[in-house]
């Protein structure tokens, strides 16, 4: 997009992606930046245009330059939206109004406690003046994802389209079971892989590579789509599942599949029936399917649902991603009952490149071979090592 003589608002990639979500209709009924009156109304009622929406949609970028620009801006004036020195869009000013950053954070996160890491990060990028008005931004990724899903639905003539939101840090056996179970009852499954705006050792690119490997090798690939979901700050709070449902519905999905142990589900009993955050929503018509937790039972000797296993929790191994990640962060190969060995191999070879001083000697000394001279990768070694871990003839 060409530069112009307009004054500039400097935003980051995360704000750009959030604006693009609305531009592409994925947060419908929200279709534009809200003015002061309607923003305050939405924050108070949690309803917009007769449909549930958890908080107002405003743009209030931080920084002295932005504050000065907004103080001077007049109704009808066009402002350039700039990310890292590049013009990415334009906004026509309708209204400039003050906001309370801490109250804004409380609306999103459910707390304004500045010791919360998400609060601290978001507070740094939030100013005290908001701007409303029509805008246009360039962000093709979301549009391409919409087109891919629509084309796949047409190709398959899919009526039942299920969405699963995944961080997949890491992709473990319970994830695999959840995806397979969802495929049983739906024509198409969209795996929305969360794409964060923080630098992480376990990058989005590596998580995509792993998920694609699993889909390609172990699922009917024509019935599964991996779709990036811009996991911006608006999804970081306690309203995450509500926004997930809105986004999935606007992507054209008919069902959202959620694990029973999801922190944002807020399960509770009312008059002897199980309720969740979704029971009080208005205008969100997507079906919500809550799947019970999967565990490995050492009595059943397999992956089971906690709702169907007769054995106590002391017989269960839980699939807690943070504990599995601790093993991987330390360079320890997780048992195959937790993570598929090929997936662990991909992760460890990325986390610890060139880890072994003499890989070929390790292969020669420890790994059975057909007698042929072959070159090997670190991924190959982890896979073969796991096979040795699984050998039980001497026990």
Secondary structure, DSSP 8 states (H G I E B T S, - for coil): ----SSEEEE--HHHHHHHHHHHTTTTTT--S---HHHHHHHHHHSEETTEE-SS---EEE-SHHHHHHHHH--TT-EEEEEETTEEEEEEE--EEEE--HHHHHHHHHS---TTSHHHHHHHHTEEEEEEES-EEE--HHHHHHHHHHHHHHHHHT-S-EEEEEE--TT--HHHHHHHHHHHHT-SEEEEEEEE-SS--SS-HHHHHHHHHHHHHHHS-GGGEEEEEEE--GGGSSTTHHHHHHHHHHHTT-SEEEEETT-GGG--EEETTEEE-GGGG-SS--SEEEEE--EEEETTTTEEEETTT--S-GGGEEE--HHHHHHHHHTT----TTTS-HHHHHHHHHHHTTT--S-HHHHHHHHS---S------HHHHHHHHHHHHT--TT-
